[in-house]
Amino acid sequence: MKFLIFYLFAINSYGIYVMYSDKEKARKGQWRISENRLFIVALLFGSLGIMVGMKKFRHKTQHYKFIYGIPSIFLVQLYLIYKLYV
């Protein structure tokens, strides 16, 4: 259980960082982080971090696949965690 909590904290912190990093790269006109990579982080249980990063940095908030996709992934992950540990 401790490992799961540590993992969730780490992957979600990384999700926030990736969203921040991509936003900064967008502002500077640099090479961006692919949307596939952002979704991979979300699928690895970093969806909460991606959502926090979206809100905090106002990044990818106009893209429907992020507006609906990331929260959908989050809800599925909540259900999986609930079923696994309850």
PyMOL Python script that loads the backbone (N, CA, C, O; Angstrom):
from pymol import cmd

cmd.read_pdbstr("""\
ATOM      1  N   MET A   1       0.824  -1.191   0.000  1.00  0.00           N
ATOM      2  CA  MET A   1       0.000   0.000   0.000  1.00  0.00           C
ATOM      3  C   MET A   1       0.875   1.265   0.000  1.00  0.00           C
ATOM      4  O   MET A   1       0.546   2.246  -0.667  1.00  0.00           O
ATOM      5  N   LYS A   2       1.974   1.240   0.740  1.00  0.00           N
ATOM      6  CA  LYS A   2       2.876   2.400   0.767  1.00  0.00           C
ATOM      7  C   LYS A   2       3.458   2.669  -0.610  1.00  0.00           C
ATOM      8  O   LYS A   2       3.604   3.818  -1.027  1.00  0.00           O
ATOM      9  N   PHE A   3       3.793   1.570  -1.322  1.00  0.00           N
ATOM     10  CA  PHE A   3       4.347   1.725  -2.659  1.00  0.00           C
ATOM     11  C   PHE A   3       3.332   2.387  -3.584  1.00  0.00           C
ATOM     12  O   PHE A   3       3.696   3.262  -4.370  1.00  0.00           O
ATOM     13  N   LEU A   4       2.068   1.985  -3.502  1.00  0.00           N
ATOM     14  CA  LEU A   4       1.025   2.560  -4.346  1.00  0.00           C
ATOM     15  C   LEU A   4       0.883   4.059  -4.078  1.00  0.00           C
ATOM     16  O   LEU A   4       0.786   4.851  -5.015  1.00  0.00           O
ATOM     17  N   ILE A   5       0.871   4.440  -2.831  1.00  0.00           N
ATOM     18  CA  ILE A   5       0.744   5.856  -2.483  1.00  0.00           C
ATOM     19  C   ILE A   5       1.946   6.637  -3.006  1.00  0.00           C
ATOM     20  O   ILE A   5       1.787   7.719  -3.570  1.00  0.00           O
ATOM     21  N   PHE A   6       3.143   6.092  -2.822  1.00  0.00           N
ATOM     22  CA  PHE A   6       4.345   6.757  -3.333  1.00  0.00           C
ATOM     23  C   PHE A   6       4.293   6.872  -4.849  1.00  0.00           C
ATOM     24  O   PHE A   6       4.596   7.927  -5.408  1.00  0.00           O
ATOM     25  N   TYR A   7       3.904   5.775  -5.521  1.00  0.00           N
ATOM     26  CA  TYR A   7       3.829   5.783  -6.976  1.00  0.00           C
ATOM     27  C   TYR A   7       2.827   6.821  -7.466  1.00  0.00           C
ATOM     28  O   TYR A   7       3.128   7.589  -8.380  1.00  0.00           O
ATOM     29  N   LEU A   8       1.643   6.849  -6.870  1.00  0.00           N
ATOM     30  CA  LEU A   8       0.618   7.812  -7.289  1.00  0.00           C
ATOM     31  C   LEU A   8       1.089   9.248  -7.084  1.00  0.00           C
ATOM     32  O   LEU A   8       0.848  10.112  -7.928  1.00  0.00           O
ATOM     33  N   PHE A   9       1.753   9.499  -5.972  1.00  0.00           N
ATOM     34  CA  PHE A   9       2.294  10.837  -5.725  1.00  0.00           C
ATOM     35  C   PHE A   9       3.333  11.194  -6.781  1.00  0.00           C
ATOM     36  O   PHE A   9       3.314  12.299  -7.323  1.00  0.00           O
ATOM     37  N   ALA A  10       4.236  10.268  -7.072  1.00  0.00           N
ATOM     38  CA  ALA A  10       5.315  10.526  -8.033  1.00  0.00           C
ATOM     39  C   ALA A  10       4.773  10.738  -9.444  1.00  0.00           C
ATOM     40  O   ALA A  10       5.161  11.702 -10.104  1.00  0.00           O
ATOM     41  N   ILE A  11       3.897   9.875  -9.919  1.00  0.00           N
ATOM     42  CA  ILE A  11       3.415   9.979 -11.292  1.00  0.00           C
ATOM     43  C   ILE A  11       2.535  11.216 -11.467  1.00  0.00           C
ATOM     44  O   ILE A  11       2.549  11.833 -12.533  1.00  0.00           O
ATOM     45  N   ASN A  12       1.784  11.580 -10.457  1.00  0.00           N
ATOM     46  CA  ASN A  12       0.951  12.779 -10.567  1.00  0.00           C
ATOM     47  C   ASN A  12       1.776  14.049 -10.458  1.00  0.00           C
ATOM     48  O   ASN A  12       1.454  15.051 -11.096  1.00  0.00           O
ATOM     49  N   SER A  13       2.819  14.022  -9.672  1.00  0.00           N
ATOM     50  CA  SER A  13       3.745  15.164  -9.642  1.00  0.00           C
ATOM     51  C   SER A  13       4.409  15.330 -11.001  1.00  0.00           C
ATOM     52  O   SER A  13       4.579  16.447 -11.490  1.00  0.00           O
ATOM     53  N   TYR A  14       4.779  14.215 -11.599  1.00  0.00           N
ATOM     54  CA  TYR A  14       5.363  14.249 -12.933  1.00  0.00           C
ATOM     55  C   TYR A  14       4.351  14.780 -13.953  1.00  0.00           C
ATOM     56  O   TYR A  14       4.713  15.536 -14.854  1.00  0.00           O
ATOM     57  N   GLY A  15       3.097  14.387 -13.811  1.00  0.00           N
ATOM     58  CA  GLY A  15       2.047  14.880 -14.701  1.00  0.00           C
ATOM     59  C   GLY A  15       1.912  16.391 -14.640  1.00  0.00           C
ATOM     60  O   GLY A  15       1.767  17.043 -15.674  1.00  0.00           O
ATOM     61  N   ILE A  16       1.959  16.951 -13.446  1.00  0.00           N
ATOM     62  CA  ILE A  16       1.906  18.409 -13.287  1.00  0.00           C
ATOM     63  C   ILE A  16       3.121  19.043 -13.938  1.00  0.00           C
ATOM     64  O   ILE A  16       3.004  20.039 -14.652  1.00  0.00           O
ATOM     65  N   TYR A  17       4.286  18.466 -13.690  1.00  0.00           N
ATOM     66  CA  TYR A  17       5.524  19.002 -14.267  1.00  0.00           C
ATOM     67  C   TYR A  17       5.494  18.967 -15.797  1.00  0.00           C
ATOM     68  O   TYR A  17       5.910  19.926 -16.446  1.00  0.00           O
ATOM     69  N   VAL A  18       5.006  17.867 -16.373  1.00  0.00           N
ATOM     70  CA  VAL A  18       4.965  17.738 -17.826  1.00  0.00           C
ATOM     71  C   VAL A  18       4.037  18.796 -18.433  1.00  0.00           C
ATOM     72  O   VAL A  18       4.352  19.376 -19.472  1.00  0.00           O
ATOM     73  N   MET A  19       2.914  19.041 -17.794  1.00  0.00           N
ATOM     74  CA  MET A  19       2.002  20.074 -18.299  1.00  0.00           C
ATOM     75  C   MET A  19       2.646  21.461 -18.194  1.00  0.00           C
ATOM     76  O   MET A  19       2.522  22.274 -19.110  1.00  0.00           O
ATOM     77  N   TYR A  20       3.327  21.726 -17.091  1.00  0.00           N
ATOM     78  CA  TYR A  20       4.037  22.999 -16.938  1.00  0.00           C
ATOM     79  C   TYR A  20       5.116  23.143 -18.010  1.00  0.00           C
ATOM     80  O   TYR A  20       5.236  24.188 -18.649  1.00  0.00           O
ATOM     81  N   SER A  21       5.888  22.093 -18.195  1.00  0.00           N
ATOM     82  CA  SER A  21       6.978  22.112 -19.158  1.00  0.00           C
ATOM     83  C   SER A  21       6.459  22.343 -20.576  1.00  0.00           C
ATOM     84  O   SER A  21       7.033  23.131 -21.328  1.00  0.00           O
ATOM     85  N   ASP A  22       5.375  21.657 -20.941  1.00  0.00           N
ATOM     86  CA  ASP A  22       4.822  21.825 -22.278  1.00  0.00           C
ATOM     87  C   ASP A  22       4.275  23.237 -22.468  1.00  0.00           C
ATOM     88  O   ASP A  22       4.426  23.819 -23.543  1.00  0.00           O
ATOM     89  N   LYS A  23       3.649  23.785 -21.448  1.00  0.00           N
ATOM     90  CA  LYS A  23       3.137  25.151 -21.538  1.00  0.00           C
ATOM     91  C   LYS A  23       4.275  26.144 -21.752  1.00  0.00           C
ATOM     92  O   LYS A  23       4.167  27.051 -22.576  1.00  0.00           O
ATOM     93  N   GLU A  24       5.359  25.972 -21.013  1.00  0.00           N
ATOM     94  CA  GLU A  24       6.515  26.864 -21.166  1.00  0.00           C
ATOM     95  C   GLU A  24       7.122  26.741 -22.558  1.00  0.00           C
ATOM     96  O   GLU A  24       7.507  27.743 -23.160  1.00  0.00           O
ATOM     97  N   LYS A  25       7.207  25.528 -23.065  1.00  0.00           N
ATOM     98  CA  LYS A  25       7.740  25.323 -24.414  1.00  0.00           C
ATOM     99  C   LYS A  25       6.834  25.970 -25.453  1.00  0.00           C
ATOM    100  O   LYS A  25       7.313  26.506 -26.453  1.00  0.00           O
ATOM    101  N   ALA A  26       5.530  25.919 -25.220  1.00  0.00           N
ATOM    102  CA  ALA A  26       4.584  26.545 -26.149  1.00  0.00           C
ATOM    103  C   ALA A  26       4.776  28.063 -26.154  1.00  0.00           C
ATOM    104  O   ALA A  26       4.748  28.693 -27.211  1.00  0.00           O
ATOM    105  N   ARG A  27       4.968  28.634 -24.994  1.00  0.00           N
ATOM    106  CA  ARG A  27       5.173  30.082 -24.891  1.00  0.00           C
ATOM    107  C   ARG A  27       6.436  30.530 -25.618  1.00  0.00           C
ATOM    108  O   ARG A  27       6.471  31.594 -26.237  1.00  0.00           O
ATOM    109  N   LYS A  28       7.470  29.698 -25.530  1.00  0.00           N
ATOM    110  CA  LYS A  28       8.768  30.045 -26.122  1.00  0.00           C
ATOM    111  C   LYS A  28       8.896  29.599 -27.574  1.00  0.00           C
ATOM    112  O   LYS A  28       9.911  29.871 -28.216  1.00  0.00           O
ATOM    113  N   GLY A  29       7.888  28.922 -28.095  1.00  0.00           N
ATOM    114  CA  GLY A  29       7.950  28.457 -29.479  1.00  0.00           C
ATOM    115  C   GLY A  29       8.916  27.313 -29.692  1.00  0.00           C
ATOM    116  O   GLY A  29       9.414  27.122 -30.802  1.00  0.00           O
ATOM    117  N   GLN A  30       9.189  26.548 -28.653  1.00  0.00           N
ATOM    118  CA  GLN A  30      10.125  25.429 -28.736  1.00  0.00           C
ATOM    119  C   GLN A  30       9.403  24.142 -29.120  1.00  0.00           C
ATOM    120  O   GLN A  30       8.176  24.100 -29.218  1.00  0.00           O
ATOM    121  N   TRP A  31      10.199  23.090 -29.337  1.00  0.00           N
ATOM    122  CA  TRP A  31       9.675  21.765 -29.638  1.00  0.00           C
ATOM    123  C   TRP A  31       8.842  21.296 -28.457  1.00  0.00           C
ATOM    124  O   TRP A  31       9.287  21.365 -27.311  1.00  0.00           O
ATOM    125  N   ARG A  32       7.627  20.816 -28.736  1.00  0.00           N
ATOM    126  CA  ARG A  32       6.651  20.497 -27.698  1.00  0.00           C
ATOM    127  C   ARG A  32       6.657  19.025 -27.306  1.00  0.00           C
ATOM    128  O   ARG A  32       7.193  18.172 -28.014  1.00  0.00           O
ATOM    129  N   ILE A  33       6.054  18.759 -26.175  1.00  0.00           N
ATOM    130  CA  ILE A  33       5.832  17.387 -25.710  1.00  0.00           C
ATOM    131  C   ILE A  33       4.606  16.861 -26.453  1.00  0.00           C
ATOM    132  O   ILE A  33       3.594  17.555 -26.551  1.00  0.00           O
ATOM    133  N   SER A  34       4.691  15.649 -26.970  1.00  0.00           N
ATOM    134  CA  SER A  34       3.587  15.118 -27.774  1.00  0.00           C
ATOM    135  C   SER A  34       2.357  14.856 -26.902  1.00  0.00           C
ATOM    136  O   SER A  34       2.461  14.553 -25.713  1.00  0.00           O
ATOM    137  N   GLU A  35       1.200  14.983 -27.531  1.00  0.00           N
ATOM    138  CA  GLU A  35      -0.044  14.686 -26.822  1.00  0.00           C
ATOM    139  C   GLU A  35      -0.094  13.216 -26.423  1.00  0.00           C
ATOM    140  O   GLU A  35      -0.672  12.869 -25.393  1.00  0.00           O
ATOM    141  N   ASN A  36       0.508  12.354 -27.236  1.00  0.00           N
ATOM    142  CA  ASN A  36       0.561  10.929 -26.884  1.00  0.00           C
ATOM    143  C   ASN A  36       1.278  10.721 -25.556  1.00  0.00           C
ATOM    144  O   ASN A  36       0.842   9.924 -24.725  1.00  0.00           O
ATOM    145  N   ARG A  37       2.371  11.437 -25.362  1.00  0.00           N
ATOM    146  CA  ARG A  37       3.118  11.302 -24.106  1.00  0.00           C
ATOM    147  C   ARG A  37       2.275  11.778 -22.927  1.00  0.00           C
ATOM    148  O   ARG A  37       2.302  11.166 -21.859  1.00  0.00           O
ATOM    149  N   LEU A  38       1.534  12.855 -23.113  1.00  0.00           N
ATOM    150  CA  LEU A  38       0.672  13.353 -22.044  1.00  0.00           C
ATOM    151  C   LEU A  38      -0.394  12.322 -21.693  1.00  0.00           C
ATOM    152  O   LEU A  38      -0.705  12.115 -20.520  1.00  0.00           O
ATOM    153  N   PHE A  39      -0.952  11.678 -22.714  1.00  0.00           N
ATOM    154  CA  PHE A  39      -1.956  10.641 -22.456  1.00  0.00           C
ATOM    155  C   PHE A  39      -1.332   9.390 -21.834  1.00  0.00           C
ATOM    156  O   PHE A  39      -1.971   8.719 -21.024  1.00  0.00           O
ATOM    157  N   ILE A  40      -0.106   9.078 -22.202  1.00  0.00           N
ATOM    158  CA  ILE A  40       0.575   7.927 -21.582  1.00  0.00           C
ATOM    159  C   ILE A  40       0.769   8.176 -20.093  1.00  0.00           C
ATOM    160  O   ILE A  40       0.544   7.281 -19.279  1.00  0.00           O
ATOM    161  N   VAL A  41       1.182   9.380 -19.735  1.00  0.00           N
ATOM    162  CA  VAL A  41       1.327   9.727 -18.312  1.00  0.00           C
ATOM    163  C   VAL A  41      -0.023   9.576 -17.613  1.00  0.00           C
ATOM    164  O   VAL A  41      -0.098   9.030 -16.512  1.00  0.00           O
ATOM    165  N   ALA A  42      -1.078  10.056 -18.244  1.00  0.00           N
ATOM    166  CA  ALA A  42      -2.421   9.935 -17.661  1.00  0.00           C
ATOM    167  C   ALA A  42      -2.811   8.475 -17.494  1.00  0.00           C
ATOM    168  O   ALA A  42      -3.356   8.096 -16.457  1.00  0.00           O
ATOM    169  N   LEU A  43      -2.541   7.656 -18.497  1.00  0.00           N
ATOM    170  CA  LEU A  43      -2.900   6.238 -18.427  1.00  0.00           C
ATOM    171  C   LEU A  43      -2.097   5.473 -17.378  1.00  0.00           C
ATOM    172  O   LEU A  43      -2.541   4.433 -16.891  1.00  0.00           O
ATOM    173  N   LEU A  44      -0.932   5.979 -17.035  1.00  0.00           N
ATOM    174  CA  LEU A  44      -0.102   5.350 -15.990  1.00  0.00           C
ATOM    175  C   LEU A  44      -0.500   5.846 -14.604  1.00  0.00           C
ATOM    176  O   LEU A  44       0.316   5.858 -13.682  1.00  0.00           O
ATOM    177  N   PHE A  45      -1.746   6.250 -14.466  1.00  0.00           N
ATOM    178  CA  PHE A  45      -2.358   6.739 -13.233  1.00  0.00           C
ATOM    179  C   PHE A  45      -1.901   8.144 -12.853  1.00  0.00           C
ATOM    180  O   PHE A  45      -1.926   8.513 -11.679  1.00  0.00           O
ATOM    181  N   GLY A  46      -1.485   8.925 -13.849  1.00  0.00           N
ATOM    182  CA  GLY A  46      -1.125  10.320 -13.617  1.00  0.00           C
ATOM    183  C   GLY A  46      -2.195  11.282 -14.094  1.00  0.00           C
ATOM    184  O   GLY A  46      -1.922  12.464 -14.302  1.00  0.00           O
ATOM    185  N   SER A  47      -3.413  10.783 -14.270  1.00  0.00           N
ATOM    186  CA  SER A  47      -4.487  11.613 -14.810  1.00  0.00           C
ATOM    187  C   SER A  47      -4.841  12.783 -13.893  1.00  0.00           C
ATOM    188  O   SER A  47      -5.162  13.867 -14.379  1.00  0.00           O
ATOM    189  N   LEU A  48      -4.790  12.583 -12.595  1.00  0.00           N
ATOM    190  CA  LEU A  48      -5.074  13.683 -11.674  1.00  0.00           C
ATOM    191  C   LEU A  48      -4.042  14.791 -11.840  1.00  0.00           C
ATOM    192  O   LEU A  48      -4.401  15.968 -11.869  1.00  0.00           O
ATOM    193  N   GLY A  49      -2.787  14.437 -11.949  1.00  0.00           N
ATOM    194  CA  GLY A  49      -1.732  15.431 -12.148  1.00  0.00           C
ATOM    195  C   GLY A  49      -1.886  16.175 -13.460  1.00  0.00           C
ATOM    196  O   GLY A  49      -1.662  17.384 -13.520  1.00  0.00           O
ATOM    197  N   ILE A  50      -2.269  15.462 -14.516  1.00  0.00           N
ATOM    198  CA  ILE A  50      -2.507  16.108 -15.804  1.00  0.00           C
ATOM    199  C   ILE A  50      -3.675  17.087 -15.685  1.00  0.00           C
ATOM    200  O   ILE A  50      -3.607  18.197 -16.212  1.00  0.00           O
ATOM    201  N   MET A  51      -4.748  16.682 -14.996  1.00  0.00           N
ATOM    202  CA  MET A  51      -5.898  17.575 -14.828  1.00  0.00           C
ATOM    203  C   MET A  51      -5.531  18.812 -14.014  1.00  0.00           C
ATOM    204  O   MET A  51      -5.934  19.924 -14.352  1.00  0.00           O
ATOM    205  N   VAL A  52      -4.773  18.616 -12.949  1.00  0.00           N
ATOM    206  CA  VAL A  52      -4.327  19.759 -12.134  1.00  0.00           C
ATOM    207  C   VAL A  52      -3.477  20.690 -12.988  1.00  0.00           C
ATOM    208  O   VAL A  52      -3.648  21.908 -12.937  1.00  0.00           O
ATOM    209  N   GLY A  53      -2.564  20.128 -13.768  1.00  0.00           N
ATOM    210  CA  GLY A  53      -1.727  20.939 -14.647  1.00  0.00           C
ATOM    211  C   GLY A  53      -2.538  21.681 -15.694  1.00  0.00           C
ATOM    212  O   GLY A  53      -2.230  22.827 -16.024  1.00  0.00           O
ATOM    213  N   MET A  54      -3.573  21.036 -16.217  1.00  0.00           N
ATOM    214  CA  MET A  54      -4.438  21.701 -17.193  1.00  0.00           C
ATOM    215  C   MET A  54      -5.085  22.934 -16.571  1.00  0.00           C
ATOM    216  O   MET A  54      -5.104  24.007 -17.175  1.00  0.00           O
ATOM    217  N   LYS A  55      -5.606  22.776 -15.379  1.00  0.00           N
ATOM    218  CA  LYS A  55      -6.284  23.892 -14.704  1.00  0.00           C
ATOM    219  C   LYS A  55      -5.302  24.973 -14.265  1.00  0.00           C
ATOM    220  O   LYS A  55      -5.512  26.160 -14.514  1.00  0.00           O
ATOM    221  N   LYS A  56      -4.241  24.546 -13.618  1.00  0.00           N
ATOM    222  CA  LYS A  56      -3.291  25.502 -13.041  1.00  0.00           C
ATOM    223  C   LYS A  56      -2.583  26.332 -14.104  1.00  0.00           C
ATOM    224  O   LYS A  56      -2.400  27.537 -13.929  1.00  0.00           O
ATOM    225  N   PHE A  57      -2.185  25.701 -15.201  1.00  0.00           N
ATOM    226  CA  PHE A  57      -1.409  26.399 -16.230  1.00  0.00           C
ATOM    227  C   PHE A  57      -2.253  26.784 -17.449  1.00  0.00           C
ATOM    228  O   PHE A  57      -1.728  27.304 -18.433  1.00  0.00           O
ATOM    229  N   ARG A  58      -3.577  26.522 -17.377  1.00  0.00           N
ATOM    230  CA  ARG A  58      -4.489  26.819 -18.493  1.00  0.00           C
ATOM    231  C   ARG A  58      -3.935  26.275 -19.802  1.00  0.00           C
ATOM    232  O   ARG A  58      -3.795  26.987 -20.797  1.00  0.00           O
ATOM    233  N   HIS A  59      -3.631  24.999 -19.757  1.00  0.00           N
ATOM    234  CA  HIS A  59      -2.982  24.353 -20.899  1.00  0.00           C
ATOM    235  C   HIS A  59      -3.831  23.198 -21.393  1.00  0.00           C
ATOM    236  O   HIS A  59      -4.292  22.378 -20.599  1.00  0.00           O
ATOM    237  N   LYS A  60      -4.040  23.131 -22.693  1.00  0.00           N
ATOM    238  CA  LYS A  60      -4.823  22.090 -23.366  1.00  0.00           C
ATOM    239  C   LYS A  60      -6.297  22.142 -22.964  1.00  0.00           C
ATOM    240  O   LYS A  60      -6.999  21.136 -23.072  1.00  0.00           O
ATOM    241  N   THR A  61      -6.768  23.283 -22.509  1.00  0.00           N
ATOM    242  CA  THR A  61      -8.152  23.393 -22.048  1.00  0.00           C
ATOM    243  C   THR A  61      -9.132  23.640 -23.192  1.00  0.00           C
ATOM    244  O   THR A  61     -10.339  23.693 -22.959  1.00  0.00           O
ATOM    245  N   GLN A  62      -8.648  23.791 -24.407  1.00  0.00           N
ATOM    246  CA  GLN A  62      -9.516  23.976 -25.569  1.00  0.00           C
ATOM    247  C   GLN A  62      -9.597  22.708 -26.423  1.00  0.00           C
ATOM    248  O   GLN A  62     -10.308  22.677 -27.428  1.00  0.00           O
ATOM    249  N   HIS A  63      -8.877  21.677 -26.027  1.00  0.00           N
ATOM    250  CA  HIS A  63      -8.830  20.435 -26.801  1.00  0.00           C
ATOM    251  C   HIS A  63      -9.827  19.436 -26.216  1.00  0.00           C
ATOM    252  O   HIS A  63      -9.707  19.031 -25.059  1.00  0.00           O
ATOM    253  N   TYR A  64     -10.814  19.041 -27.029  1.00  0.00           N
ATOM    254  CA  TYR A  64     -11.867  18.158 -26.532  1.00  0.00           C
ATOM    255  C   TYR A  64     -11.333  16.823 -26.020  1.00  0.00           C
ATOM    256  O   TYR A  64     -11.858  16.267 -25.055  1.00  0.00           O
ATOM    257  N   LYS A  65     -10.285  16.312 -26.670  1.00  0.00           N
ATOM    258  CA  LYS A  65      -9.781  15.017 -26.190  1.00  0.00           C
ATOM    259  C   LYS A  65      -9.143  15.146 -24.814  1.00  0.00           C
ATOM    260  O   LYS A  65      -9.047  14.156 -24.089  1.00  0.00           O
ATOM    261  N   PHE A  66      -8.711  16.323 -24.444  1.00  0.00           N
ATOM    262  CA  PHE A  66      -8.209  16.549 -23.086  1.00  0.00           C
ATOM    263  C   PHE A  66      -9.346  16.909 -22.134  1.00  0.00           C
ATOM    264  O   PHE A  66      -9.368  16.451 -20.991  1.00  0.00           O
ATOM    265  N   ILE A  67     -10.281  17.719 -22.596  1.00  0.00           N
ATOM    266  CA  ILE A  67     -11.404  18.135 -21.749  1.00  0.00           C
ATOM    267  C   ILE A  67     -12.214  16.924 -21.292  1.00  0.00           C
ATOM    268  O   ILE A  67     -12.619  16.845 -20.132  1.00  0.00           O
ATOM    269  N   TYR A  68     -12.448  15.984 -22.206  1.00  0.00           N
ATOM    270  CA  TYR A  68     -13.262  14.812 -21.875  1.00  0.00           C
ATOM    271  C   TYR A  68     -12.437  13.554 -21.634  1.00  0.00           C
ATOM    272  O   TYR A  68     -12.824  12.709 -20.827  1.00  0.00           O
ATOM    273  N   GLY A  69     -11.315  13.418 -22.315  1.00  0.00           N
ATOM    274  CA  GLY A  69     -10.516  12.203 -22.218  1.00  0.00           C
ATOM    275  C   GLY A  69      -9.822  12.024 -20.877  1.00  0.00           C
ATOM    276  O   GLY A  69      -9.892  10.954 -20.273  1.00  0.00           O
ATOM    277  N   ILE A  70      -9.159  13.065 -20.416  1.00  0.00           N
ATOM    278  CA  ILE A  70      -8.404  12.947 -19.157  1.00  0.00           C
ATOM    279  C   ILE A  70      -9.341  12.700 -17.970  1.00  0.00           C
ATOM    280  O   ILE A  70      -9.059  11.807 -17.171  1.00  0.00           O
ATOM    281  N   PRO A  71     -10.446  13.452 -17.814  1.00  0.00           N
ATOM    282  CA  PRO A  71     -11.367  13.122 -16.707  1.00  0.00           C
ATOM    283  C   PRO A  71     -11.959  11.720 -16.820  1.00  0.00           C
ATOM    284  O   PRO A  71     -12.198  11.067 -15.805  1.00  0.00           O
ATOM    285  N   SER A  72     -12.197  11.253 -18.044  1.00  0.00           N
ATOM    286  CA  SER A  72     -12.715   9.895 -18.223  1.00  0.00           C
ATOM    287  C   SER A  72     -11.703   8.861 -17.747  1.00  0.00           C
ATOM    288  O   SER A  72     -12.056   7.896 -17.069  1.00  0.00           O
ATOM    289  N   ILE A  73     -10.455   9.072 -18.106  1.00  0.00           N
ATOM    290  CA  ILE A  73      -9.392   8.173 -17.641  1.00  0.00           C
ATOM    291  C   ILE A  73      -9.326   8.200 -16.117  1.00  0.00           C
ATOM    292  O   ILE A  73      -9.185   7.156 -15.480  1.00  0.00           O
ATOM    293  N   PHE A  74      -9.427   9.384 -15.536  1.00  0.00           N
ATOM    294  CA  PHE A  74      -9.383   9.532 -14.078  1.00  0.00           C
ATOM    295  C   PHE A  74     -10.513   8.745 -13.415  1.00  0.00           C
ATOM    296  O   PHE A  74     -10.283   8.053 -12.424  1.00  0.00           O
ATOM    297  N   LEU A  75     -11.718   8.843 -13.945  1.00  0.00           N
ATOM    298  CA  LEU A  75     -12.846   8.129 -13.349  1.00  0.00           C
ATOM    299  C   LEU A  75     -12.666   6.610 -13.435  1.00  0.00           C
ATOM    300  O   LEU A  75     -12.978   5.891 -12.487  1.00  0.00           O
ATOM    301  N   VAL A  76     -12.173   6.137 -14.552  1.00  0.00           N
ATOM    302  CA  VAL A  76     -11.905   4.692 -14.696  1.00  0.00           C
ATOM    303  C   VAL A  76     -10.842   4.266 -13.685  1.00  0.00           C
ATOM    304  O   VAL A  76     -10.958   3.205 -13.071  1.00  0.00           O
ATOM    305  N   GLN A  77      -9.817   5.083 -13.514  1.00  0.00           N
ATOM    306  CA  GLN A  77      -8.748   4.749 -12.567  1.00  0.00           C
ATOM    307  C   GLN A  77      -9.256   4.753 -11.131  1.00  0.00           C
ATOM    308  O   GLN A  77      -8.870   3.894 -10.339  1.00  0.00           O
ATOM    309  N   LEU A  78     -10.114   5.703 -10.786  1.00  0.00           N
ATOM    310  CA  LEU A  78     -10.714   5.702  -9.447  1.00  0.00           C
ATOM    311  C   LEU A  78     -11.489   4.416  -9.201  1.00  0.00           C
ATOM    312  O   LEU A  78     -11.388   3.812  -8.133  1.00  0.00           O
ATOM    313  N   TYR A  79     -12.258   4.006 -10.193  1.00  0.00           N
ATOM    314  CA  TYR A  79     -13.024   2.774 -10.084  1.00  0.00           C
ATOM    315  C   TYR A  79     -12.102   1.567  -9.906  1.00  0.00           C
ATOM    316  O   TYR A  79     -12.363   0.700  -9.072  1.00  0.00           O
ATOM    317  N   LEU A  80     -11.025   1.513 -10.690  1.00  0.00           N
ATOM    318  CA  LEU A  80     -10.086   0.387 -10.584  1.00  0.00           C
ATOM    319  C   LEU A  80      -9.423   0.338  -9.213  1.00  0.00           C
ATOM    320  O   LEU A  80      -9.294  -0.737  -8.627  1.00  0.00           O
ATOM    321  N   ILE A  81      -9.010   1.464  -8.708  1.00  0.00           N
ATOM    322  CA  ILE A  81      -8.384   1.514  -7.383  1.00  0.00           C
ATOM    323  C   ILE A  81      -9.392   1.097  -6.313  1.00  0.00           C
ATOM    324  O   ILE A  81      -9.058   0.353  -5.390  1.00  0.00           O
ATOM    325  N   TYR A  82     -10.614   1.577  -6.443  1.00  0.00           N
ATOM    326  CA  TYR A  82     -11.670   1.212  -5.495  1.00  0.00           C
ATOM    327  C   TYR A  82     -11.897  -0.299  -5.504  1.00  0.00           C
ATOM    328  O   TYR A  82     -11.958  -0.926  -4.446  1.00  0.00           O
ATOM    329  N   LYS A  83     -12.020  -0.878  -6.691  1.00  0.00           N
ATOM    330  CA  LYS A  83     -12.277  -2.324  -6.795  1.00  0.00           C
ATOM    331  C   LYS A  83     -11.079  -3.137  -6.298  1.00  0.00           C
ATOM    332  O   LYS A  83     -11.252  -4.223  -5.745  1.00  0.00           O
ATOM    333  N   LEU A  84      -9.899  -2.626  -6.489  1.00  0.00           N
ATOM    334  CA  LEU A  84      -8.708  -3.358  -6.083  1.00  0.00           C
ATOM    335  C   LEU A  84      -8.513  -3.353  -4.569  1.00  0.00           C
ATOM    336  O   LEU A  84      -8.065  -4.349  -4.002  1.00  0.00           O
ATOM    337  N   TYR A  85      -8.840  -2.255  -3.917  1.00  0.00           N
ATOM    338  CA  TYR A  85      -8.536  -2.116  -2.503  1.00  0.00           C
ATOM    339  C   TYR A  85      -9.743  -2.147  -1.580  1.00  0.00           C
ATOM    340  O   TYR A  85      -9.582  -1.991  -0.369  1.00  0.00           O
ATOM    341  N   VAL A  86     -10.940  -2.340  -2.105  1.00  0.00           N
ATOM    342  CA  VAL A  86     -12.120  -2.411  -1.224  1.00  0.00           C
ATOM    343  C   VAL A  86     -12.764  -3.770  -1.326  1.00  0.00           C
ATOM    344  O   VAL A  86     -13.769  -4.028  -0.664  1.00  0.00           O
TER     345      VAL A  86
END
""", "prot")
cmd.dss("prot")
cmd.show_as("cartoon", "prot")
cmd.util.cbc("prot")
cmd.orient("prot")
